[in-house]
């Protein structure tokens, strides 16, 4: 079990590596992909699974979210075809 502060700190550490790469090398590489994936997963879990958001204590079932994005993609695709 980890606290919200611990999870936020872990995200900061992961993102610090990507920022330092830009500062030190003046460029970015594909090596930061894993850090970004891990930071994104932690943030997603904080909001969707643990209810750690400014919206209050909410839990989003993954199936509902997948359905939502499927509807959004279908709508966007249909709009692109229609235009």
C-alpha positions, -999 to +999 in steps of 0.1 A: +000+000+000+014+034-010+001+069-002-008+096-027+023+115-019+045+084-025+029+078-059+033+115-069+069+113-058+075+083-080+060+101-110+083+131-103+113+108-102+103+091-135+097+125-152+129+140-138+149+115-158+133+126-191+139+163-182+175+157-172+181+140-205+169+171-224+191+194-202+223+173-203+221+161-239+199+189-254+178+162-270+155+133-262+158+096-269+136+066-270+151+055-237+125+076-219+096+055-233+095+032-203+096+061-178+067+078-195+047+045-197+053+039-160+044+075-150+013+074-171+002+040-156+007+053-120-013+085-128-040+065-145-042+041-115-043+070-091-074+085-108-092+054-121-085+028-095-076+046-062-099+076-065-070+100-059-082+130-080-096+164-075-129+150-088-133+132-055-133+095-047-143+078-080-135+044-094-137+039-132-141+003-144-116-003-172-144-018-194-163+014-192-133+035-201-125+012-230-160+016-243-159+054-239-127+056-260-141+032-286-172+055-290-149+085-293-127+069-319-157+057-339-173+092-338-140+108-349-136+084-377-172+089-389-168+127-387-136+124-408-153+103-434-182+127-436-160+157-442 
